[in-house]
C-alpha cells in the first residue's frame, strides 16, 4: 500500500523550512531519506514552492475561477510531500516519525486510494 506524507510547517515560520539547528534532536532529513530508500519504502517526494505562489482552481458554471494562494486558511502549510510503500499505516507512521519535520512541524500520513479505471 502507498501512503502520502504531507510535510507541514507552521504558518509563522519563514518561507524556508526550519534549519537543522531549529529542530533540537531532530534527525537529518538526508539520513531519513537514505534509511527509507535503503529499506525500499521510499517512492518519491519533493519540496513545494511557497504558498504565496499557489493557485486554487475551480470551475463554476463552466468558468474557470482562479484564486491566488492556498485553498484553505490553516495554521499549517504544506511544505512538501513524500510517498511511501508500506505494509500498514503503523509502519508508515513509524517511518514518518523519523522525518525531521515531525520534530519541527507536523507530518500528516494518508493511505492512498488507488484509481480504479
N, CA and C of each residue as an Amber inpcrd file, in Angstrom:
protein
   351
   0.8360000  -1.1800000   0.0000000   0.0000000   0.0000000   0.0000000
   0.8810000   1.2430000   0.0000000   0.4140000   2.2720000  -0.6800000
   1.1700000   3.5160000  -0.6910000   0.5360000   4.5090000   0.2600000
   1.3960000   5.2960000   0.8920000   0.9830000   6.3010000   1.8600000
   1.5890000   7.6380000   1.4810000   0.7770000   8.6840000   1.5640000
   1.2260000  10.0410000   1.2890000   1.5580000  10.7080000   2.6100000
   2.7520000  11.2520000   2.6910000   3.1490000  12.0620000   3.8330000
   3.0760000  13.5210000   3.4090000   2.1950000  14.2960000   4.0280000
   2.1740000  15.7370000   3.8010000   3.0860000  16.3520000   4.8530000
   4.1490000  16.9910000   4.4080000   5.1420000  17.5770000   5.2910000
   4.7390000  19.0280000   5.5060000   4.3660000  19.3690000   6.7440000
   3.8000000  20.6830000   7.0270000   4.6570000  21.4670000   8.0120000
   4.5950000  22.7710000   7.8690000   5.2550000  23.6770000   8.7980000
   4.2470000  24.7010000   9.2730000   4.5560000  25.3680000  10.3520000
   3.6700000  26.3790000  10.9150000   3.6940000  27.6220000  10.0490000
   2.5500000  28.2550000   9.8820000   2.4360000  29.4640000   9.0620000
   3.3770000  30.5620000   9.5550000   3.6650000  30.5990000  10.8380000
   4.5210000  31.6420000  11.4050000   5.9840000  31.4760000  11.0100000
   6.3600000  30.2960000  10.5200000   7.7420000  30.0600000  10.1090000
   8.0910000  30.8820000   8.8830000   9.3810000  30.9890000   8.6150000
   9.8510000  31.6720000   7.4190000   9.4790000  30.8440000   6.1900000
   9.5900000  31.4060000   4.9760000   9.2610000  30.6570000   3.7630000
  10.1090000  29.4080000   3.5730000  11.2900000  29.3600000   4.1660000
  12.1530000  28.1960000   4.0450000  11.8940000  27.2510000   5.2180000
  12.0570000  25.9580000   5.0090000  11.9190000  25.0200000   6.1150000
  12.9120000  25.3590000   7.2260000  12.5810000  25.0380000   8.4870000
  13.4950000  25.3520000   9.5750000  14.8480000  24.6820000   9.3680000
  15.8990000  25.3500000   9.8350000  17.2300000  24.7570000   9.7250000
  17.3490000  23.6180000  10.7200000  18.3590000  22.7840000  10.5430000
  18.5770000  21.6740000  11.4580000  18.7620000  22.1840000  12.8830000
  19.3960000  23.3600000  13.0310000  19.6300000  23.9210000  14.3610000
  18.3270000  24.2770000  15.0550000  17.2660000  24.5500000  14.2730000
  15.9590000  24.9000000  14.8390000  15.2120000  23.6870000  15.3670000
  15.7040000  22.4780000  15.0640000  14.9840000  21.2570000  15.4470000
  15.8690000  20.4340000  16.3630000  16.0310000  20.9030000  17.5860000
  16.9090000  20.2220000  18.5340000  16.6030000  18.7380000  18.5930000
  17.6220000  17.9270000  18.3710000  17.4840000  16.4810000  18.4680000
  16.7920000  15.8300000  17.2840000  16.3770000  16.6160000  16.3010000
  15.6760000  16.0540000  15.1440000  16.6770000  15.3790000  14.2140000
  16.2750000  14.2790000  13.5990000  17.1700000  13.6300000  12.6420000
  17.3390000  14.4850000  11.3840000  18.4430000  14.3040000  10.7180000
  18.7070000  14.9900000   9.4680000  17.8290000  14.3830000   8.3750000
  17.1990000  15.2140000   7.5440000  16.2910000  14.7160000   6.5150000
  17.0250000  13.8360000   5.5000000  18.2910000  14.1200000   5.2500000
  19.0630000  13.2700000   4.3340000  19.2220000  11.8560000   4.9000000
  19.4670000  11.7670000   6.2020000  19.5810000  10.4590000   6.8490000
  18.2370000   9.7300000   6.8030000  17.1530000  10.4690000   7.0400000
  15.8090000   9.8730000   6.9810000  15.5660000   9.3030000   5.5870000
  15.8570000  10.1060000   4.5570000  15.6350000   9.6660000   3.1810000
  16.4690000   8.4280000   2.8740000  17.7240000   8.4520000   3.2560000
  18.6190000   7.3210000   2.9700000  18.0850000   6.0410000   3.6240000
  17.6530000   6.1290000   4.8870000  17.1320000   4.9540000   5.5920000
  15.8520000   4.4410000   4.9350000  14.9180000   5.3460000   4.5900000
  13.6580000   4.9310000   3.9610000  13.9140000   4.3500000   2.5710000
  14.8110000   4.9560000   1.8320000  15.1440000   4.4810000   0.4960000
  15.8490000   3.1240000   0.5480000  16.8220000   3.0030000   1.4360000
  17.5590000   1.7400000   1.5620000  16.6490000   0.5950000   1.9990000
  15.5960000   0.9130000   2.7620000  14.6440000  -0.1090000   3.2070000
  13.6060000  -0.4400000   2.1310000  13.6640000   0.2670000   0.9930000
  12.7180000   0.0190000  -0.0890000  11.3370000   0.5950000   0.1730000
  11.2350000   1.5610000   1.0840000   9.9440000   2.1440000   1.4640000
   9.6680000   3.4830000   0.7910000  10.7160000   4.1420000   0.3170000
  10.5780000   5.4680000  -0.2730000  10.2230000   5.3480000  -1.7490000
   9.1650000   6.0300000  -2.1850000   8.7520000   6.0180000  -3.5880000
   9.1710000   7.3110000  -4.2720000   8.7920000   8.4500000  -3.6940000
   9.1370000   9.7530000  -4.2620000   8.7940000  10.8500000  -3.2780000
   9.2690000  12.0410000  -3.5480000   8.9360000  13.1920000  -2.7220000
   9.6090000  14.4380000  -3.2510000   9.0910000  15.5770000  -2.8610000
   9.6290000  16.8700000  -3.2840000   9.2370000  17.9460000  -2.2880000
  10.0450000  18.9990000  -2.2330000   9.6540000  20.2170000  -1.5170000
   8.7150000  20.9900000  -2.4310000   7.8950000  21.8470000  -1.8580000
   6.9780000  22.6680000  -2.6370000   7.3790000  24.1370000  -2.5410000
   7.0760000  24.8900000  -3.5820000   7.3190000  26.3330000  -3.5820000
   6.4160000  26.9690000  -2.5130000   6.7090000  28.2170000  -2.0950000
   5.9280000  28.8780000  -1.0430000   4.4440000  28.9950000  -1.3910000
   3.6250000  29.0000000  -0.3740000   2.1730000  29.0700000  -0.5520000
   1.7590000  30.3530000  -1.2780000   2.5540000  31.3930000  -1.1700000
   2.2430000  32.6470000  -1.8660000   2.2280000  32.4710000  -3.3830000
   2.8590000  31.4030000  -3.8840000   2.8820000  31.1290000  -5.3180000
   1.8100000  30.1320000  -5.7430000   1.0060000  29.6520000  -4.7910000
  -0.0320000  28.6580000  -5.0900000  -1.2090000  29.3050000  -5.8140000
  -1.9310000  28.5000000  -6.5530000  -3.1700000  28.9250000  -7.2090000
  -4.2190000  27.8650000  -6.9320000  -5.4180000  28.3040000  -6.5760000
  -6.5430000  27.3870000  -6.3890000  -7.4340000  27.4940000  -7.6160000
  -7.7730000  26.3580000  -8.1990000  -8.5390000  26.3240000  -9.4470000
  -9.8930000  25.6840000  -9.1780000 -10.9450000  26.3780000  -9.6000000
 -12.3070000  25.8630000  -9.5040000 -13.0120000  26.1440000 -10.8290000
 -13.9560000  25.3080000 -11.1810000 -14.8000000  25.5880000 -12.3350000
 -16.2170000  25.7260000 -11.8120000 -16.8200000  26.8740000 -12.0620000
 -18.1850000  27.1710000 -11.6180000 -18.9730000  27.6960000 -12.8050000
 -20.0980000  27.0620000 -13.0870000 -20.9450000  27.4470000 -14.2150000
 -20.1420000  27.5130000 -15.5100000 -19.2160000  26.5680000 -15.6700000
 -18.4260000  26.4880000 -16.8920000 -17.2690000  27.4630000 -16.9670000
 -17.0840000  28.2900000 -15.9680000 -15.9980000  29.2770000 -15.9520000
 -14.9070000  28.8420000 -14.9830000 -13.6600000  29.0360000 -15.3860000
 -12.5250000  28.7520000 -14.5130000 -12.3570000  29.9280000 -13.5520000
 -12.3820000  29.6220000 -12.2620000 -12.1880000  30.6380000 -11.2300000
 -10.8350000  30.3570000 -10.5900000  -9.9250000  31.3060000 -10.7400000
  -8.5690000  31.1520000 -10.2440000  -8.3640000  32.0770000  -9.0550000
  -7.8740000  31.5170000  -7.9490000  -7.6030000  32.2900000  -6.7450000
  -6.1350000  32.1440000  -6.3990000  -5.4880000  33.2530000  -6.0920000
  -4.1070000  33.1800000  -5.6600000  -4.0670000  32.6930000  -4.2250000
  -3.0850000  31.8490000  -3.9380000  -2.9170000  31.3590000  -2.5780000
  -3.5390000  29.9930000  -2.3760000  -3.5050000  29.5200000  -1.1340000
  -3.9660000  28.1620000  -0.8250000  -5.4780000  28.0560000  -0.8320000
  -5.9400000  26.8110000  -0.8970000  -7.3730000  26.5180000  -0.8910000
  -7.9950000  26.8490000   0.4510000  -7.2920000  26.5640000   1.5360000
  -7.8390000  26.7860000   2.8710000  -6.9140000  27.6620000   3.6930000
  -7.4640000  28.2990000   4.6860000  -6.6770000  29.0690000   5.6340000
  -6.4500000  28.1880000   6.8490000  -5.2340000  27.7730000   7.0440000
  -4.8970000  26.9460000   8.1920000  -3.6330000  27.4900000   8.8300000
  -3.3430000  27.0280000  10.0330000  -2.1240000  27.4770000  10.7020000
  -0.9150000  26.7100000  10.1900000  -1.1350000  25.6030000   9.4830000
  -0.0290000  24.8090000   8.9680000  -0.0490000  24.8250000   7.4460000
   1.1240000  24.9200000   6.8520000   1.2560000  24.9720000   5.4100000
   1.9930000  23.7430000   4.9210000   1.5610000  23.2010000   3.7980000
   2.2330000  22.0390000   3.2240000   3.5220000  22.5190000   2.5650000
   4.6450000  22.0010000   3.0620000   5.9510000  22.4010000   2.5530000
   6.4920000  21.3950000   1.5520000   5.9440000  20.1860000   1.5690000
   6.4190000  19.1470000   0.6670000   5.6290000  17.8710000   0.8830000
   6.0360000  16.8280000   0.1920000   5.3490000  15.5490000   0.3210000
   6.3370000  14.4290000   0.0610000   5.9970000  13.2740000   0.5770000
   6.7340000  12.0510000   0.2990000   5.7180000  10.9420000   0.1300000
   6.0210000   9.9820000  -0.7140000   5.1760000   8.8000000  -0.9010000
   5.9820000   7.5940000  -0.4280000   5.3640000   6.8020000   0.4340000
   5.9960000   5.6090000   0.9770000   5.2450000   4.3660000   0.5210000
   5.9430000   3.2710000   0.3970000   5.3390000   1.9600000   0.1320000
   5.5140000   1.1550000   1.4130000   4.4110000   0.9150000   2.1270000
   4.4690000   0.2590000   3.4300000   3.4160000  -0.8390000   3.5220000
   3.6100000  -1.7420000   4.4700000   2.6750000  -2.8370000   4.6840000
   1.4570000  -2.4180000   5.5020000   1.5680000  -1.3070000   6.2520000
   0.4680000  -0.8850000   7.1160000   0.5910000   0.5940000   7.4590000
  -0.4970000   1.1730000   7.9800000  -0.4740000   2.5520000   8.4630000
   0.5330000   2.6780000   9.6000000   0.6050000   1.6640000  10.4430000
   1.5330000   1.6990000  11.5750000   2.9820000   1.8280000  11.0940000
   3.3230000   1.0760000  10.0430000   4.6730000   1.1610000   9.5010000
   4.9170000   2.5460000   8.8950000   3.9400000   3.0840000   8.1850000
   4.0760000   4.4220000   7.5940000   4.2590000   5.4820000   8.6830000
   3.4990000   5.3690000   9.7680000   3.6210000   6.3210000  10.8740000
   5.0030000   6.2050000  11.5170000   5.4860000   4.9850000  11.6700000
   6.8060000   4.7780000  12.2720000   7.8820000   5.4430000  11.4100000
   7.8040000   5.2880000  10.1030000   8.7740000   5.9110000   9.1990000
   8.6220000   7.4330000   9.2340000   7.3800000   7.9200000   9.2160000
   7.1320000   9.3680000   9.2500000   7.6710000   9.9980000  10.5290000
   7.6220000   9.2770000  11.6340000   8.0770000   9.8350000  12.9050000
   9.5820000  10.0900000  12.9080000  10.3110000   9.4880000  11.9810000
  11.7410000   9.7250000  11.8790000  12.1090000  10.9150000  11.0080000
  11.1290000  11.5160000  10.3360000  11.3840000  12.6690000   9.4640000
  11.6470000  13.8950000  10.3320000  12.5890000  14.7240000   9.9190000
  12.9500000  15.8990000  10.7130000  11.7700000  16.8380000  10.9530000
  10.8470000  16.9390000   9.9950000   9.7120000  17.8440000  10.1850000
   8.6800000  17.3070000  11.1690000   8.7520000  16.0390000  11.5240000
   7.8890000  15.5440000  12.6000000   8.3230000  16.1800000  13.9190000
   9.5690000  16.6370000  13.9810000  10.1150000  17.2640000  15.1890000
   9.9400000  18.7750000  15.1860000   9.8680000  19.4010000  14.0060000
   9.7830000  20.8510000  13.9370000   8.5320000  21.3540000  13.2480000
   7.6550000  20.4630000  12.8520000   6.4050000  20.8170000  12.1740000
   5.4190000  19.7010000  12.4420000   4.7940000  19.2080000  11.3940000
   3.8690000  18.0810000  11.5310000   3.8720000  17.2890000  10.2270000
   3.7170000  15.9920000  10.3410000   3.5940000  15.1190000   9.1790000
   2.2010000  14.5080000   9.2120000   1.4410000  14.7130000   8.1570000
   0.1340000  14.0640000   8.0300000   0.3240000  12.8580000   7.1200000
  -0.1230000  11.6900000   7.5640000   0.0300000  10.4630000   6.7860000
  -1.3570000   9.9960000   6.3460000  -1.4960000   9.7310000   5.0520000
  -2.7670000   9.2260000   4.4990000  -2.4900000   8.0550000   3.5880000
  -3.3040000   7.0100000   3.7280000  -3.2110000   5.9050000   2.7830000
  -3.7750000   6.3740000   1.4630000  -3.0940000   6.0210000   0.3770000
  -3.5590000   6.4220000  -0.9420000  -4.6360000   5.4420000  -1.4010000
  -5.6020000   5.9620000  -2.0880000  -6.7370000   5.1910000  -2.5960000
  -6.5160000   5.0110000  -4.0960000  -6.0900000   3.8310000  -4.5200000
  -5.7450000   3.6470000  -5.9380000  -6.9200000   3.9340000  -6.8680000
  -6.5840000   4.5590000  -7.9770000  -7.5850000   4.8440000  -9.0030000
  -7.9300000   3.5380000  -9.7250000  -9.1920000   3.2330000  -9.7800000
  -9.6310000   2.0190000 -10.4630000 -10.3510000   2.4070000 -11.7400000
  -9.6090000   2.5180000 -12.8020000 -10.1920000   2.9840000 -14.0510000
  -9.9890000   2.0310000 -15.1030000
